[in-house]
Amino acid sequence: MKLSTLEEKSKKIVVSVIAFLLFGAWFYYAGWASSISARTVLMPEIPEWTTYLLIGSISGLAAVTGTLYRRPGGKIAKRTLDSFIGWFCLGFGLSVNIYATAAYLLPGKIISYESSYEITYPGPSIGRFSHCEAGLWIEDTNTHRRIELCTNKMDLEENIKQGMKTVWVSARANKIGSYIVSYTFIYK
């Protein structure tokens, strides 16, 4: 039974709306996860980039298997390569920042500690072509790693008074890493 033109058009519209909604949801998640990862310090033993590449490779190989199973006529190598690259990119893109979001979402304890700090100009990069006005380096006691937080000169001038040599940090810590909740400059 052949679909009428009106049914075909409505089916295409529904598929397009669903695709745009999924893309929008992924775009929102990517921004949210990126903002979380800017305040997250992961444990040194977390294989972050290895995991991203592994998930991308597994998705690509699964797509190649499906493509070869369907036995495409002609240009098998091109279709297989296209399938692998497309699904590799999709798997890689969906897995970026999963450890940071896991460190944020999984239960843990709230810890507070005193840390020395260092201010750098300019701060960490934001996106591809921009930087924060200033960067605040803090050492996390849970992971024993340093993190550079984004700040600006005005906030630093308001919060740092003469003689404030340390910062009091509150962080949510678990086995994956620490999410820096807040910090306050203090006198030592």
Disulfide bonds with the S-S distance in Angstrom:
Cys132-Cys150 1.64
